[in-house]
Amino acid sequence: MMLANQLVGADLVTVPREGKFTVRIPRFPLSPGRYYLNLFCEVNGILADWVTQAVFLTVEGGDFYGTGRLPPASHGGLLLSHEWSVEERAARETAGSDGKP
């Protein structure tokens, strides 16, 4: 995944000499595991720095869906909010061309 201030319209016009950057992710969508983060910085559209595997992040298990269930570790690391519904087809739509089911 990519998190970038420009993608969400948060252009950083000035940056202090000392301080910190904070990014807020309201519902963290990663399954439990260890993830490496790459960091890069552009100044006026020119790449100023790029650090691969700058830090790692350990994600603990949580109740992302509010059901007490998470997908198995073998099924990828991204959790997405989603909804399901079922709609029954009308009886005439299930009948064959001769009008019989």
VEXNUSE-649022 format. One record per residue: residue number from 1; residue in one letter; x, y, z of N, C-alpha, C, CB in turn. Coordinates in Angstrom, 2 decimals. Glycine has a CB too. Layout:
<drenpas>
  pos  code   n_east  n_north     n_up  ca_east  ca_north    ca_up   c_east  c_north     c_up  cb_east  cb_north    cb_up
  NUM     A        X        Y        Z        X         Y        Z        X        Y        Z        X         Y        Z
...
</drenpas>
This chain:
<drenpas>
  pos  code   n_east  n_north     n_up  ca_east  ca_north    ca_up   c_east  c_north     c_up  cb_east  cb_north    cb_up
    1     M     0.85    -1.17     0.00     0.00      0.00     0.00     0.89     1.22     0.00    -0.96      0.00     1.21
    2     M     0.35     2.31    -0.45     1.10      3.57    -0.48     0.31     4.62     0.27     1.38      4.02    -1.95
    3     L     0.96     5.27     1.20     0.39      6.40     1.91     1.20     7.61     1.52     0.39      6.17     3.47
    4     A     0.56     8.62     0.95     1.28      9.80     0.48     0.44    11.03     0.78     1.60      9.70    -1.03
    5     N     1.05    12.03     1.38     0.32     13.24     1.73    -0.31    13.90     0.51     1.24     14.22     2.42
    6     Q     0.36    13.89    -0.63    -0.18     14.53    -1.83    -1.44    13.84    -2.34     0.87     14.55    -2.93
    7     L    -1.54    12.53    -2.16    -2.72     11.79    -2.64    -3.99    12.23    -1.93    -2.52     10.31    -2.44
    8     V    -3.86    12.67    -0.68    -5.04     13.07     0.08    -5.15    14.58     0.22    -5.01     12.44     1.46
    9     G    -4.39    15.32    -0.59    -4.48     16.77    -0.61    -3.86    17.46     0.59    -5.89     17.16    -0.72
   10     A    -2.91    16.80     1.25    -2.25     17.40     2.42    -0.83    17.82     2.04    -2.22     16.39     3.62
   11     D    -0.73    18.76     1.11     0.59     19.23     0.68     1.30    19.91     1.84     0.47     20.20    -0.52
   12     L     2.54    19.55     2.05     3.35     20.12     3.12     4.16    21.27     2.54     4.28     19.04     3.78
   13     V     3.63    22.48     2.64     4.26     23.64     2.04     5.55    23.99     2.78     3.30     24.83     2.04
   14     T     5.50    23.97     4.09     6.70     24.22     4.89     6.91    23.05     5.83     6.60     25.56     5.67
   15     V     8.17    22.74     6.09     8.52     21.65     6.99     9.48    22.23     8.02     9.17     20.43     6.22
   16     P     9.19    22.03     9.32    10.07     22.57    10.34    11.42    21.86    10.37     9.41     22.47    11.71
   17     R    12.42    22.53    10.89    13.76     21.96    11.01    13.74    20.73    11.91    14.76     23.00    11.55
   18     E    12.94    20.79    12.96    12.77     19.65    13.87    11.29    19.43    14.07    13.50     19.89    15.23
   19     G    10.90    18.19    14.26     9.50     17.87    14.48     9.21    16.44    14.08     8.60     18.83    13.71
   20     K     7.98    16.15    13.78     7.59     14.80    13.38     6.44    14.86    12.38     7.20     13.95    14.60
   21     F     6.34    13.81    11.60     5.23     13.63    10.67     4.30    12.60    11.28     5.73     13.19     9.24
   22     T     3.01    12.82    11.16     2.03     11.87    11.68     1.04    11.54    10.58     1.31     12.43    12.94
   23     V     0.75    10.27    10.40    -0.30      9.84     9.48    -1.30     9.04    10.31     0.28      9.00     8.27
   24     R    -2.59     9.30    10.12    -3.63      8.61    10.87    -4.39     7.69     9.92    -4.61      9.62    11.55
   25     I    -4.51     6.44    10.32    -5.26      5.45     9.55    -6.42     5.02    10.45    -4.35      4.20     9.12
   26     P    -7.65     5.47    10.15    -8.78      5.22    11.05    -9.05     3.74    11.34   -10.01      5.83    10.47
   27     R    -8.98     2.89    10.35    -9.17      1.44    10.56    -8.01     0.74     9.89   -10.56      0.93     9.98
   28     F    -7.08     0.26    10.68    -5.85     -0.30    10.14    -6.13    -1.62     9.43    -4.81     -0.50    11.25
   29     P    -5.90    -1.69     8.10    -6.38     -2.81     7.30    -5.39    -3.96     7.10    -6.77     -2.31     5.99
   30     L    -4.42    -4.15     7.98    -3.44     -5.22     7.78    -3.67    -6.37     8.76    -2.02     -4.68     7.95
   31     S    -3.53    -7.58     8.24    -3.61     -8.77     9.07    -2.40    -8.82     9.99    -3.69    -10.05     8.21
   32     P    -2.47    -9.61    11.06    -1.33     -9.74    11.95    -0.09   -10.19    11.19    -1.64    -10.72    13.07
   33     G     1.05    -9.65    11.54     2.31    -10.02    10.88     3.33    -8.91    11.01     2.07    -10.35     9.41
   34     R     4.45    -9.11    10.33     5.54     -8.13    10.34     5.66    -7.52     8.95     6.90     -8.79    10.78
   35     Y     5.69    -6.21     8.89     5.73     -5.48     7.63     6.91    -4.50     7.65     4.40     -4.74     7.38
   36     Y     7.61    -4.40     6.54     8.70     -3.44     6.42     8.19    -2.19     5.71     9.90     -4.05     5.65
   37     L     8.65    -1.05     6.15     8.22      0.22     5.57     9.38     0.87     4.84     7.66      1.15     6.65
   38     N     9.10     1.36     3.64    10.05      2.16     2.88     9.63     3.62     3.01    10.11      1.72     1.36
   39     L    10.57     4.49     3.14    10.29      5.91     3.26    10.95     6.66     2.12    10.77      6.46     4.62
   40     F    10.23     7.64     1.55    10.87      8.49     0.55    10.36     9.91     0.70    10.60      7.96    -0.88
   41     C    11.16    10.82     0.23    10.86     12.24     0.37    11.20    12.94    -0.94    11.63     12.86     1.55
   42     E    10.29    13.80    -1.38    10.54     14.64    -2.55    10.52    16.10    -2.11     9.48     14.39    -3.68
   43     V    11.37    16.89    -2.71    11.38     18.33    -2.47    11.18    18.99    -3.83    12.73     18.80    -1.79
   44     N    10.08    19.73    -3.95     9.72     20.37    -5.22     9.68    19.37    -6.37    10.71     21.49    -5.54
   45     G     9.15    18.17    -6.09     9.00     17.15    -7.12    10.26    16.37    -7.44     8.51     17.77    -8.34
   46     I    11.35    16.62    -6.74    12.62     15.91    -6.99    12.90    14.99    -5.81    13.80     16.93    -7.20
   47     L    13.23    13.73    -6.11    13.52     12.76    -5.07    14.71    13.23    -4.24    13.81     11.37    -5.68
   48     A    14.48    13.40    -2.92    15.54     13.87    -2.02    16.12    12.71    -1.22    14.99     14.94    -1.07
   49     D    15.30    11.70    -0.91    15.79     10.57    -0.12    14.85     9.39    -0.29    15.93     10.94     1.38
   50     W    15.41     8.20    -0.24    14.63      6.96    -0.34    15.33     5.93     0.52    14.48      6.47    -1.84
   51     V    14.64     5.45     1.55    15.22      4.47     2.47    14.35     3.23     2.42    15.34      5.04     3.93
   52     T    14.90     2.13     1.91    14.15      0.88     1.85    14.30     0.14     3.17    14.63     -0.01     0.67
   53     Q    13.24    -0.51     3.57    13.18     -1.23     4.84    13.70    -0.36     5.99    13.98     -2.55     4.75
   54     A    13.22     0.88     6.03    13.67      1.84     7.03    13.27     1.42     8.44    13.09      3.22     6.73
   55     V    12.14     0.77     8.54    11.64      0.34     9.85    10.67    -0.81     9.61    10.94      1.53    10.62
   56     F    10.47    -1.63    10.63     9.45     -2.65    10.48     8.33    -2.39    11.48    10.04     -4.06    10.69
   57     L     7.17    -2.89    11.12     5.97     -2.69    11.90     5.40    -4.07    12.23     4.92     -1.81    11.14
   58     T     5.14    -4.32    13.48     4.52     -5.57    13.88     3.05    -5.30    14.17     5.23     -6.19    15.13
   59     V     2.18    -5.98    13.46     0.74     -5.81    13.62     0.22    -6.98    14.45     0.01     -5.74    12.23
   60     E    -0.42    -6.65    15.55    -1.04     -7.64    16.42    -2.45    -7.93    15.92    -1.07     -7.16    17.90
   61     G    -2.97    -9.09    16.26    -4.33     -9.46    15.87    -5.35    -8.56    16.54    -4.61    -10.91    16.21
   62     G    -6.44    -8.31    15.89    -7.52     -7.50    16.44    -8.84    -7.90    15.81    -7.24     -6.00    16.21
   63     D    -9.89    -7.28    16.24   -11.23     -7.61    15.75   -11.66    -6.60    14.69   -12.25     -7.65    16.92
   64     F   -11.00    -6.61    13.53   -11.23     -5.64    12.47   -12.70    -5.59    12.05   -10.36     -5.97    11.26
   65     Y   -13.33    -6.75    11.90   -14.71     -6.81    11.40   -15.76    -6.76    12.50   -14.90     -8.06    10.60
   66     G   -15.33    -6.80    13.75   -16.28     -6.79    14.86   -17.00    -8.11    15.04   -17.28     -5.70    14.65
   67     T   -16.48    -9.17    14.46   -17.11    -10.50    14.57   -16.27   -11.47    15.38   -17.37    -11.07    13.18
   68     G   -15.05   -11.04    15.74   -14.14    -11.94    16.44   -13.42   -12.88    15.49   -14.90    -12.75    17.46
   69     R   -13.57   -12.67    14.18   -12.96    -13.55    13.18   -12.04   -12.77    12.25   -14.05    -14.27    12.36
   70     L   -10.95   -13.41    11.85   -10.06    -12.88    10.83    -9.81   -13.98     9.81    -8.72    -12.37    11.44
   71     P    -9.48   -13.63     8.55    -9.17    -14.67     7.57    -7.90   -15.40     7.98    -9.02    -14.06     6.15
   72     P    -7.72   -16.63     7.49    -6.49    -17.36     7.80    -5.26   -16.60     7.28    -6.53    -18.77     7.19
   73     A    -4.14   -16.77     7.94    -2.90    -16.09     7.55    -2.51   -16.40     6.11    -1.76    -16.48     8.49
   74     S    -2.94   -17.54     5.58    -2.60    -17.95     4.22    -3.37   -17.17     3.15    -2.85    -19.42     4.05
   75     H    -4.30   -16.32     3.56    -5.16    -15.62     2.60    -4.88   -14.13     2.51    -6.60    -15.82     2.97
   76     G    -3.64   -13.77     2.50    -3.27    -12.37     2.25    -3.30   -11.51     3.50    -4.17    -11.78     1.23
   77     G    -2.74   -10.33     3.38    -2.58     -9.47     4.54    -3.45    -8.24     4.57    -1.21     -9.07     4.63
   78     L    -4.30    -8.03     3.57    -5.09     -6.81     3.51    -6.54    -7.09     3.92    -5.04     -6.21     2.11
   79     L    -7.03    -6.32     4.88    -8.41     -6.44     5.33    -9.19    -5.26     4.77    -8.50     -6.49     6.90
   80     L   -10.33    -5.52     4.16   -11.15     -4.47     3.55   -12.55    -4.50     4.15   -11.21     -4.63     2.01
   81     S   -13.07    -3.34     4.47   -14.47     -3.27     4.89   -15.33    -3.65     3.69   -14.84     -1.84     5.43
   82     H   -16.30    -4.47     3.92   -17.18     -4.87     2.83   -18.51    -5.35     3.38   -16.53     -5.97     1.98
   83     E   -19.50    -5.42     2.51   -20.85     -5.85     2.88   -21.34    -6.89     1.89   -21.82     -4.65     2.94
   84     W   -22.19    -7.79     2.36   -22.80     -8.82     1.51   -24.32    -8.72     1.61   -22.31    -10.25     1.91
   85     S   -25.00    -9.13     0.55   -26.45     -9.22     0.57   -26.87   -10.36    -0.36   -27.12     -7.87     0.15
   86     V   -28.06   -10.84    -0.14   -28.63    -11.90    -0.99   -29.98   -11.41    -1.48   -28.76    -13.28    -0.21
   87     E   -30.23   -11.60    -2.75   -31.49    -11.18    -3.33   -32.09   -12.37    -4.06   -31.32     -9.95    -4.28
   88     E   -33.29   -12.74    -3.67   -33.94    -13.87    -4.32   -34.46   -13.46    -5.68   -35.09    -14.42    -3.45
   89     R   -34.25   -14.32    -6.66   -34.74    -14.04    -8.00   -36.24   -14.30    -8.05   -34.00    -14.90    -9.05
   90     A   -36.97   -13.47    -8.78   -38.43    -13.63    -8.91   -38.74   -14.95    -9.58   -39.05    -12.45    -9.72
   91     A   -39.87   -15.56    -9.24   -40.25    -16.88    -9.73   -40.28   -16.95   -11.26   -41.61    -17.26    -9.19
   92     R   -40.79   -15.94   -11.95   -40.86    -16.00   -13.41   -39.49   -15.94   -14.05   -41.71    -14.87   -13.93
   93     E   -38.49   -15.34   -13.36   -37.14    -15.31   -13.89   -36.45   -16.66   -13.79   -36.34    -14.26   -13.17
   94     T   -36.90   -17.51   -12.83   -36.26    -18.82   -12.66   -36.92   -19.88   -13.54   -36.31    -19.25   -11.20
   95     A   -38.10   -19.59   -14.09   -38.79    -20.57   -14.92   -38.14   -20.66   -16.30   -40.28    -20.19   -15.07
   96     G   -38.25   -21.84   -16.90   -37.71    -22.05   -18.25   -38.56   -21.34   -19.28   -37.64    -23.55   -18.57
   97     S   -38.17   -21.41   -20.55   -38.90    -20.73   -21.61   -40.31   -21.27   -21.79   -38.14    -20.85   -22.92
   98     D   -40.56   -22.50   -21.32   -41.91    -23.06   -21.45   -42.77   -22.72   -20.23   -41.83    -24.58   -21.64
   99     G   -42.22   -21.87   -19.32   -43.00    -21.46   -18.16   -42.86   -22.40   -16.99   -44.42    -21.33   -18.52
  100     K   -42.17   -23.53   -17.18   -41.99    -24.48   -16.08   -40.63   -24.23   -15.42   -42.10    -25.94   -16.59
  101     P   -40.56   -24.45   -14.10   -39.27    -24.27   -13.40   -38.22   -25.25   -13.85   -39.47    -24.41   -11.91
</drenpas>
